[in-house]
Amino acid sequence: MVILDVPTGEILAMVNQPSFNPNARGNVDPAYRRNRAATDVVEPGSTMKAFTISAALESGKWKPHTPIDTSPGTYTLYGHTISDVHNKGLIDVTGVITYSSNVGAAKIAATLGRDEMYDVFHRFGFGEVTGSGFPGESPGNLPTAKNWGPVEQATIAYGYGLSVTPLQLAQGYAALANDGRLRPPTFVKGGQAKDRAVIDPQIAATLRGMLETVVRPPGGGIKAAITNYRVAGKTGTSRIAAGGGYQKKHISLFAGMVPASAPRLVGVVVIHDPQGAYYGALVSAPVFSKVMDGALRLLDVPPDDVQNWYTASPDSGHTVRMARQAPDGAQVEPDYAEGVPE
């Protein structure tokens, strides 16, 4: 997991499990000593849809409420089938984020020039090191636009065919949180680098609003909700690539920001090969909620969504005020489908 301070770019937390005791390294597996958040790459799955939609809004061809037909829940492109978990039919661009539609993301990408889509992704820092200065940091892999065919462009739109580090993903979401200004992350307190504009502030604000729909019903990331705070984020799930194909193992992700009205923190949770449930909505989103809830308290960040209701106390019969709770048990819309071209 990675947590960034949005205003400064400071890396407040970076945690890897399994870990090791640096005072007793004799019999430790060398793999445990890697800082996976900066050196290991994953295909980010649906967390990349935020940047695909950023490119779509920047193009002027799409607005948040522009309709897009995702029926019948599949999309065949040059003999390859892209699928959604459920057929959502006619939705809008915001719905592509809310319901995490692979079909919608692919159809939107088909209307964009590959160079303009690549340019947006690259501006957000994908395909190059973040500048944190960590030894051995990976730049990930963002294929050059000239190598994108229609199928590659479609799959990249929903997070397959490129690779990123958790730190890169956090940096990208921090740029959305910071009104479209990207600031390289730093391990040094007070050592923030100069930021630069990568997307129009209004587009960044619009994306934050769209990402909020993920963390409330009927969105897929409601388990990332934090009581009394607005949360904006995106679930993601991908299969693990190996040997030119994909294993039946998964990466579960959640990337988000709080408080959404004026983001202070960005957090990215990446879980490799979870056992049992593997959707990012079910595995990574609850981790984000618990960790960020504690971080907000530690940093004394004021709530931005204090909504209360009144209910009768069963003990006294008096009316007492009850704080709003995250919708535990509400139905979760899975964020993952077998969207890899078949």
Buried (B, 14 or more C-beta within 10 A) or exposed (E): BBBBBBBBBBBBBBEBEEEBEEEEEEEBEEEBEEBBBBBBBBBBBBBBBBBBBBBBBBBEEBEBEBEBEBEEBBBEBEEBEBBBBEEBEEBBBBBBBBBBBBBBBBBBBEEBEBEBBBBBBBBBBBBEBBBBBBEEBBBBEBBEBEEBEBBBBBBBBBBBBBBBBBBBBBBBBBBBBBBBBBBBBBEEEEEBBEBEBBBBEEBBEBBBBBBBBBBBBBBBBBBBBBBBBBBBBBBBBBBBBEEEEBEEBBBBBBBBBBBBEBBBBBBBBBBEEBEEEBBBBBBBBBBBBBBBBEBBEEEEBEBBBEEEEEEEEEEEEEEEEEEEEBBEEBEBBBBBBBBBBE
